Amino acid sequence: YPELLQKAGIEGKVYMKIWVDKEGKPREVRIVRSDNELFNDAAIEAAKQFLFTPAYMNNGPVSVWVSVPFSFKLR
């Protein structure tokens, strides 16, 4: 959570597309829409740490784009 936004009590969402390779690793992250651009870097860094189950087509793994919403909520 970006410290500035946390201190200000701001919540929001970032919608992104992630290019997932044949091993399930994120290779590229693109922001589609964001409630506040100050969330973008934190969302991208989190997305780069994901590990996905690879998509399969014709009996083998394939690279695909996936859409992922990131929610930043205060507790």
N, CA, C and O atoms as a Tinker XYZ file with bonds, in Angstrom:
   300  protein
     1  N      0.865000   -1.178000    0.000000    73     2
     2  CA     0.000000    0.000000    0.000000    64     1     3
     3  C      0.897000    1.223000    0.000000    63     2     4     5
     4  O      1.768000    1.331000    0.863000    81     3
     5  N      0.722000    2.142000   -0.928000    73     3     6
     6  CA     1.546000    3.357000   -0.917000    64     5     7
     7  C      1.334000    4.138000    0.390000    63     6     8     9
     8  O      0.197000    4.439000    0.756000    81     7
     9  N      2.407000    4.458000    1.075000    73     7    10
    10  CA     2.335000    5.094000    2.396000    64     9    11
    11  C      1.528000    6.389000    2.390000    63    10    12    13
    12  O      0.724000    6.620000    3.294000    81    11
    13  N      1.733000    7.233000    1.386000    73    11    14
    14  CA     1.031000    8.510000    1.303000    64    13    15
    15  C     -0.487000    8.299000    1.254000    63    14    16    17
    16  O     -1.238000    8.984000    1.948000    81    15
    17  N     -0.924000    7.351000    0.435000    73    15    18
    18  CA    -2.355000    7.094000    0.299000    64    17    19
    19  C     -2.919000    6.439000    1.555000    63    18    20    21
    20  O     -4.063000    6.694000    1.932000    81    19
    21  N     -2.126000    5.608000    2.194000    73    19    22
    22  CA    -2.568000    4.976000    3.431000    64    21    23
    23  C     -2.779000    6.022000    4.520000    63    22    24    25
    24  O     -3.794000    6.000000    5.217000    81    23
    25  N     -1.833000    6.928000    4.666000    73    23    26
    26  CA    -1.951000    7.988000    5.672000    64    25    27
    27  C     -3.133000    8.906000    5.387000    63    26    28    29
    28  O     -3.763000    9.421000    6.311000    81    27
    29  N     -3.429000    9.107000    4.113000    73    27    30
    30  CA    -4.547000    9.974000    3.724000    64    29    31
    31  C     -5.888000    9.247000    3.786000    63    30    32    33
    32  O     -6.938000    9.863000    3.606000    81    31
    33  N     -5.854000    7.939000    4.042000    73    31    34
    34  CA    -7.091000    7.170000    4.142000    64    33    35
    35  C     -7.767000    6.933000    2.803000    63    34    36    37
    36  O     -8.990000    6.817000    2.736000    81    35
    37  N     -6.986000    6.861000    1.744000    73    35    38
    38  CA    -7.537000    6.709000    0.396000    64    37    39
    39  C     -7.491000    5.239000   -0.034000    63    38    40    41
    40  O     -6.454000    4.582000    0.064000    81    39
    41  N     -8.620000    4.744000   -0.506000    73    39    42
    42  CA    -8.719000    3.394000   -1.053000    64    41    43
    43  C     -8.957000    3.500000   -2.549000    63    42    44    45
    44  O     -9.328000    4.563000   -3.046000    81    43
    45  N     -8.745000    2.398000   -3.274000    73    43    46
    46  CA    -8.999000    2.436000   -4.703000    64    45    47
    47  C     -8.716000    1.111000   -5.374000    63    46    48    49
    48  O     -8.325000    0.133000   -4.737000    81    47
    49  N     -8.926000    1.107000   -6.691000    73    47    50
    50  CA    -8.685000   -0.083000   -7.507000    64    49    51
    51  C     -7.798000    0.262000   -8.683000    63    50    52    53
    52  O     -7.809000    1.377000   -9.203000    81    51
    53  N     -7.023000   -0.745000   -9.086000    73    51    54
    54  CA    -6.213000   -0.650000  -10.303000    64    53    55
    55  C     -6.564000   -1.875000  -11.137000    63    54    56    57
    56  O     -6.491000   -3.006000  -10.657000    81    55
    57  N     -6.941000   -1.644000  -12.379000    73    55    58
    58  CA    -7.251000   -2.730000  -13.304000    64    57    59
    59  C     -6.069000   -2.864000  -14.254000    63    58    60    61
    60  O     -5.630000   -1.890000  -14.866000    81    59
    61  N     -5.563000   -4.092000  -14.367000    73    59    62
    62  CA    -4.392000   -4.278000  -15.217000    64    61    63
    63  C     -4.509000   -5.538000  -16.055000    63    62    64    65
    64  O     -5.307000   -6.432000  -15.772000    81    63
    65  N     -3.687000   -5.579000  -17.097000    73    63    66
    66  CA    -3.527000   -6.776000  -17.923000    64    65    67
    67  C     -2.122000   -7.290000  -17.659000    63    66    68    69
    68  O     -1.161000   -6.523000  -17.603000    81    67
    69  N     -2.023000   -8.612000  -17.498000    73    67    70
    70  CA    -0.731000   -9.233000  -17.227000    64    69    71
    71  C     -0.471000  -10.288000  -18.299000    63    70    72    73
    72  O     -1.307000  -11.157000  -18.544000    81    71
    73  N      0.697000  -10.200000  -18.934000    73    71    74
    74  CA     1.115000  -11.214000  -19.906000    64    73    75
    75  C      1.775000  -12.333000  -19.116000    63    74    76    77
    76  O      2.831000  -12.141000  -18.513000    81    75
    77  N      1.141000  -13.513000  -19.124000    73    75    78
    78  CA     1.624000  -14.665000  -18.371000    64    77    79
    79  C      2.259000  -15.650000  -19.346000    63    78    80    81
    80  O      1.639000  -16.050000  -20.332000    81    79
    81  N      3.507000  -16.037000  -19.058000    73    79    82
    82  CA     4.215000  -16.939000  -19.973000    64    81    83
    83  C      3.803000  -18.400000  -19.751000    63    82    84    85
    84  O      2.944000  -18.699000  -18.922000    81    83
    85  N      4.428000  -19.287000  -20.503000    73    83    86
    86  CA     4.085000  -20.712000  -20.469000    64    85    87
    87  C      4.372000  -21.369000  -19.122000    63    86    88    89
    88  O      3.829000  -22.433000  -18.824000    81    87
    89  N      5.218000  -20.744000  -18.310000    73    87    90
    90  CA     5.519000  -21.279000  -16.984000    64    89    91
    91  C      4.645000  -20.662000  -15.898000    63    90    92    93
    92  O      4.766000  -21.023000  -14.728000    81    91
    93  N      3.767000  -19.735000  -16.275000    73    91    94
    94  CA     2.889000  -19.087000  -15.312000    64    93    95
    95  C      3.477000  -17.843000  -14.666000    63    94    96    97
    96  O      2.933000  -17.328000  -13.690000    81    95
    97  N      4.605000  -17.352000  -15.218000    73    95    98
    98  CA     5.255000  -16.169000  -14.665000    64    97    99
    99  C      4.805000  -14.912000  -15.401000    63    98   100   101
   100  O      4.700000  -14.919000  -16.628000    81    99
   101  N      4.537000  -13.829000  -14.664000    73    99   102
   102  CA     4.167000  -12.573000  -15.318000    64   101   103
   103  C      5.375000  -11.970000  -16.031000    63   102   104   105
   104  O      6.445000  -11.826000  -15.440000    81   103
   105  N      5.199000  -11.626000  -17.289000    73   103   106
   106  CA     6.301000  -11.058000  -18.073000    64   105   107
   107  C      6.093000   -9.586000  -18.398000    63   106   108   109
   108  O      7.060000   -8.849000  -18.591000    81   107
   109  N      4.845000   -9.156000  -18.458000    73   107   110
   110  CA     4.547000   -7.754000  -18.761000    64   109   111
   111  C      3.270000   -7.374000  -18.038000    63   110   112   113
   112  O      2.328000   -8.163000  -17.958000    81   111
   113  N      3.247000   -6.158000  -17.514000    73   111   114
   114  CA     2.069000   -5.666000  -16.798000    64   113   115
   115  C      1.688000   -4.317000  -17.393000    63   114   116   117
   116  O      2.533000   -3.434000  -17.541000    81   115
   117  N      0.415000   -4.164000  -17.733000    73   115   118
   118  CA    -0.093000   -2.898000  -18.278000    64   117   119
   119  C     -1.295000   -2.437000  -17.470000    63   118   120   121
   120  O     -2.206000   -3.215000  -17.188000    81   119
   121  N     -1.284000   -1.181000  -17.107000    73   119   122
   122  CA    -2.420000   -0.595000  -16.399000    64   121   123
   123  C     -3.509000   -0.288000  -17.418000    63   122   124   125
   124  O     -3.252000    0.360000  -18.433000    81   123
   125  N     -4.719000   -0.750000  -17.148000    73   123   126
   126  CA    -5.870000   -0.488000  -18.017000    64   125   127
   127  C     -6.630000    0.734000  -17.496000    63   126   128   129
   128  O     -7.001000    1.630000  -18.254000    81   127
   129  N     -6.852000    0.740000  -16.162000    73   127   130
   130  CA    -7.572000    1.847000  -15.535000    64   129   131
   131  C     -7.173000    1.881000  -14.066000    63   130   132   133
   132  O     -6.889000    0.847000  -13.461000    81   131
   133  N     -7.157000    3.079000  -13.506000    73   131   134
   134  CA    -6.749000    3.221000  -12.115000    64   133   135
   135  C     -7.558000    4.327000  -11.449000    63   134   136   137
   136  O     -7.779000    5.386000  -12.036000    81   135
   137  N     -8.001000    4.071000  -10.209000    73   135   138
   138  CA    -8.712000    5.102000   -9.453000    64   137   139
   139  C     -7.777000    6.242000   -9.056000    63   138   140   141
   140  O     -8.208000    7.385000   -8.905000    81   139
   141  N     -6.497000    5.921000   -8.887000    73   139   142
   142  CA    -5.501000    6.920000   -8.507000    64   141   143
   143  C     -4.152000    6.419000   -9.002000    63   142   144   145
   144  O     -3.716000    5.333000   -8.620000    81   143
   145  N     -3.496000    7.190000   -9.835000    73   143   146
   146  CA    -2.238000    6.718000  -10.426000    64   145   147
   147  C     -1.147000    6.460000   -9.397000    63   146   148   149
   148  O     -0.159000    5.795000   -9.707000    81   147
   149  N     -1.303000    6.970000   -8.184000    73   147   150
   150  CA    -0.318000    6.704000   -7.132000    64   149   151
   151  C     -0.365000    5.247000   -6.662000    63   150   152   153
   152  O      0.564000    4.786000   -5.999000    81   151
   153  N     -1.429000    4.519000   -6.994000    73   151   154
   154  CA    -1.501000    3.093000   -6.689000    64   153   155
   155  C     -0.767000    2.245000   -7.726000    63   154   156   157
   156  O     -0.424000    1.098000   -7.443000    81   155
   157  N     -0.522000    2.775000   -8.902000    73   155   158
   158  CA    -0.034000    1.974000  -10.031000    64   157   159
   159  C      1.270000    1.227000   -9.762000    63   158   160   161
   160  O      1.351000    0.027000  -10.025000    81   159
   161  N      2.275000    1.897000   -9.252000    73   159   162
   162  CA     3.570000    1.236000   -9.036000    64   161   163
   163  C      3.454000    0.081000   -8.043000    63   162   164   165
   164  O      4.059000   -0.972000   -8.245000    81   163
   165  N      2.683000    0.271000   -6.974000    73   163   166
   166  CA     2.508000   -0.793000   -5.980000    64   165   167
   167  C      1.773000   -1.979000   -6.601000    63   166   168   169
   168  O      2.110000   -3.130000   -6.324000    81   167
   169  N      0.779000   -1.709000   -7.434000    73   167   170
   170  CA     0.028000   -2.788000   -8.087000    64   169   171
   171  C      0.920000   -3.551000   -9.063000    63   170   172   173
   172  O      0.861000   -4.779000   -9.125000    81   171
   173  N      1.736000   -2.843000   -9.816000    73   171   174
   174  CA     2.642000   -3.484000  -10.777000    64   173   175
   175  C      3.650000   -4.361000  -10.043000    63   174   176   177
   176  O      3.902000   -5.493000  -10.457000    81   175
   177  N      4.227000   -3.850000   -8.958000    73   175   178
   178  CA     5.203000   -4.638000   -8.196000    64   177   179
   179  C      4.563000   -5.890000   -7.608000    63   178   180   181
   180  O      5.183000   -6.954000   -7.600000    81   179
   181  N      3.344000   -5.780000   -7.122000    73   179   182
   182  CA     2.646000   -6.955000   -6.587000    64   181   183
   183  C      2.364000   -7.964000   -7.695000    63   182   184   185
   184  O      2.546000   -9.166000   -7.502000    81   183
   185  N      1.918000   -7.478000   -8.858000    73   183   186
   186  CA     1.585000   -8.368000   -9.978000    64   185   187
   187  C      2.806000   -9.145000  -10.451000    63   186   188   189
   188  O      2.683000  -10.303000  -10.851000    81   187
   189  N      3.971000   -8.533000  -10.412000    73   187   190
   190  CA     5.202000   -9.196000  -10.845000    64   189   191
   191  C      5.593000  -10.358000   -9.928000    63   190   192   193
   192  O      6.415000  -11.194000  -10.305000    81   191
   193  N      5.011000  -10.415000   -8.731000    73   191   194
   194  CA     5.326000  -11.481000   -7.788000    64   193   195
   195  C      4.364000  -12.661000   -7.886000    63   194   196   197
   196  O      4.587000  -13.700000   -7.265000    81   195
   197  N      3.299000  -12.503000   -8.661000    73   195   198
   198  CA     2.312000  -13.579000   -8.809000    64   197   199
   199  C      2.919000  -14.781000   -9.517000    63   198   200   201
   200  O      3.883000  -14.657000  -10.273000    81   199
   201  N      2.342000  -15.935000   -9.260000    73   199   202
   202  CA     2.647000  -17.132000  -10.027000    64   201   203
   203  C      1.305000  -17.736000  -10.414000    63   202   204   205
   204  O      0.495000  -18.082000   -9.554000    81   203
   205  N      1.081000  -17.855000  -11.707000    73   203   206
   206  CA    -0.180000  -18.338000  -12.245000    64   205   207
   207  C     -0.070000  -19.798000  -12.663000    63   206   208   209
   208  O      1.025000  -20.309000  -12.897000    81   207
   209  N     -1.204000  -20.453000  -12.752000    73   207   210
   210  CA    -1.259000  -21.759000  -13.391000    64   209   211
   211  C     -1.299000  -21.483000  -14.889000    63   210   212   213
   212  O     -2.177000  -20.750000  -15.343000    81   211
   213  N     -0.378000  -22.047000  -15.675000    73   211   214
   214  CA    -0.343000  -21.751000  -17.107000    64   213   215
   215  C     -1.639000  -22.157000  -17.816000    63   214   216   217
   216  O     -2.297000  -23.128000  -17.445000    81   215
   217  N     -1.975000  -21.386000  -18.836000    73   215   218
   218  CA    -3.105000  -21.739000  -19.696000    64   217   219
   219  C     -2.660000  -22.867000  -20.627000    63   218   220   221
   220  O     -1.488000  -22.957000  -20.994000    81   219
   221  N     -3.595000  -23.713000  -20.996000    73   219   222
   222  CA    -3.284000  -24.830000  -21.896000    64   221   223
   223  C     -4.154000  -24.769000  -23.134000    63   222   224   225
   224  O     -5.335000  -24.427000  -23.069000    81   223
   225  N     -3.547000  -25.108000  -24.267000    73   223   226
   226  CA    -4.271000  -25.207000  -25.526000    64   225   227
   227  C     -3.566000  -26.265000  -26.367000    63   226   228   229
   228  O     -2.338000  -26.273000  -26.463000    81   227
   229  N     -4.338000  -27.149000  -26.968000    73   227   230
   230  CA    -3.769000  -28.232000  -27.786000    64   229   231
   231  C     -2.736000  -29.048000  -27.010000    63   230   232   233
   232  O     -1.653000  -29.343000  -27.515000    81   231
   233  N     -3.087000  -29.408000  -25.774000    73   231   234
   234  CA    -2.262000  -30.260000  -24.916000    64   233   235
   235  C     -0.926000  -29.657000  -24.482000    63   234   236   237
   236  O     -0.009000  -30.393000  -24.118000    81   235
   237  N     -0.807000  -28.337000  -24.515000    73   235   238
   238  CA     0.442000  -27.724000  -24.071000    64   237   239
   239  C      0.215000  -26.340000  -23.486000    63   238   240   241
   240  O     -0.792000  -25.698000  -23.786000    81   239
   241  N      1.140000  -25.874000  -22.654000    73   239   242
   242  CA     1.006000  -24.543000  -22.064000    64   241   243
   243  C      1.210000  -23.449000  -23.110000    63   242   244   245
   244  O      1.999000  -23.601000  -24.043000    81   243
   245  N      0.485000  -22.350000  -22.937000    73   243   246
   246  CA     0.592000  -21.203000  -23.843000    64   245   247
   247  C      0.668000  -19.911000  -23.023000    63   246   248   249
   248  O      0.208000  -19.866000  -21.882000    81   247
   249  N      1.241000  -18.884000  -23.599000    73   247   250
   250  CA     1.278000  -17.559000  -22.992000    64   249   251
   251  C     -0.036000  -16.847000  -23.284000    63   250   252   253
   252  O     -0.579000  -16.958000  -24.383000    81   251
   253  N     -0.543000  -16.116000  -22.293000    73   251   254
   254  CA    -1.821000  -15.411000  -22.457000    64   253   255
   255  C     -1.819000  -14.105000  -21.672000    63   254   256   257
   256  O     -1.031000  -13.917000  -20.745000    81   255
   257  N     -2.716000  -13.210000  -22.065000    73   255   258
   258  CA    -3.003000  -12.008000  -21.285000    64   257   259
   259  C     -4.132000  -12.348000  -20.318000    63   258   260   261
   260  O     -5.099000  -13.005000  -20.703000    81   259
   261  N     -4.020000  -11.909000  -19.071000    73   259   262
   262  CA    -5.108000  -12.056000  -18.105000    64   261   263
   263  C     -5.433000  -10.679000  -17.538000    63   262   264   265
   264  O     -4.546000   -9.842000  -17.372000    81   263
   265  N     -6.697000  -10.454000  -17.245000    73   263   266
   266  CA    -7.139000   -9.206000  -16.628000    64   265   267
   267  C     -7.255000   -9.418000  -15.130000    63   266   268   269
   268  O     -7.851000  -10.394000  -14.675000    81   267
   269  N     -6.679000   -8.493000  -14.362000    73   267   270
   270  CA    -6.671000   -8.628000  -12.909000    64   269   271
   271  C     -7.015000   -7.285000  -12.271000    63   270   272   273
   272  O     -6.361000   -6.281000  -12.552000    81   271
   273  N     -8.041000   -7.258000  -11.411000    73   271   274
   274  CA    -8.297000   -6.033000  -10.641000    64   273   275
   275  C     -7.547000   -6.102000   -9.307000    63   274   276   277
   276  O     -7.548000   -7.142000   -8.649000    81   275
   277  N     -6.928000   -5.035000   -8.921000    73   275   278
   278  CA    -6.247000   -4.927000   -7.631000    64   277   279
   279  C     -7.019000   -3.957000   -6.765000    63   278   280   281
   280  O     -7.271000   -2.824000   -7.175000    81   279
   281  N     -7.395000   -4.384000   -5.579000    73   279   282
   282  CA    -8.116000   -3.503000   -4.654000    64   281   283
   283  C     -7.195000   -3.100000   -3.509000    63   282   284   285
   284  O     -6.538000   -3.942000   -2.898000    81   283
   285  N     -7.159000   -1.813000   -3.232000    73   283   286
   286  CA    -6.419000   -1.289000   -2.100000    64   285   287
   287  C     -7.451000   -0.858000   -1.069000    63   286   288   289
   288  O     -8.178000    0.114000   -1.273000    81   287
   289  N     -7.508000   -1.596000    0.050000    73   287   290
   290  CA    -8.487000   -1.323000    1.109000    64   289   291
   291  C     -7.761000   -1.179000    2.436000    63   290   292   293
   292  O     -6.854000   -1.946000    2.758000    81   291
   293  N     -8.175000   -0.193000    3.185000    73   291   294
   294  CA    -7.616000    0.025000    4.515000    64   293   295
   295  C     -8.278000   -0.888000    5.523000    63   294   296   297
   296  O     -9.465000   -1.196000    5.408000    81   295
   297  N     -7.526000   -1.316000    6.496000    73   295   298
   298  CA    -8.078000   -2.180000    7.548000    64   297   299
   299  C     -8.185000   -1.443000    8.843000    63   298   300
   300  O     -8.628000   -2.010000    9.842000    81   299
